[in-house]
């Protein structure tokens, strides 16, 4: 199992194995998009953590981490 942490504030969000995961941080509100680089064959998924890459940073767990800033309703860009 891999430790899953927020890419924005580094809060521990959980532990798990995944191919693709979207999880919102309860502390800072960042939406974290995680995905495995190469999914393991069905027979190896239970025993292997696999490799992972990330568009922004690569952490110790090998998780792919992408933090997207929260857009507040009043802060959205308006066209005139």
VENTAGI-V954053 format. One record per residue. N is the residue number from 1. SS is DSSP state (h for helix, s for strand, l for the rest). Layout:
((N:SS) (N:SS))
This chain:
((1:l) (2:s) (3:s) (4:s) (5:s) (6:l) (7:l) (8:l) (9:l) (10:l) (11:l) (12:s) (13:s) (14:s) (15:s) (16:s) (17:l) (18:l) (19:l) (20:s) (21:s) (22:s) (23:s) (24:s) (25:l) (26:l) (27:l) (28:l) (29:l) (30:l) (31:s) (32:s) (33:s) (34:s) (35:s) (36:l) (37:l) (38:l) (39:l) (40:l) (41:l) (42:h) (43:h) (44:h) (45:h) (46:l) (47:l) (48:l) (49:l) (50:l) (51:l) (52:l) (53:l) (54:l) (55:l) (56:l) (57:s) (58:s) (59:l) (60:l) (61:l) (62:l) (63:l) (64:s) (65:s) (66:s) (67:s) (68:s) (69:l) (70:l) (71:l) (72:l) (73:h) (74:h) (75:h) (76:l) (77:l) (78:l) (79:l) (80:l))
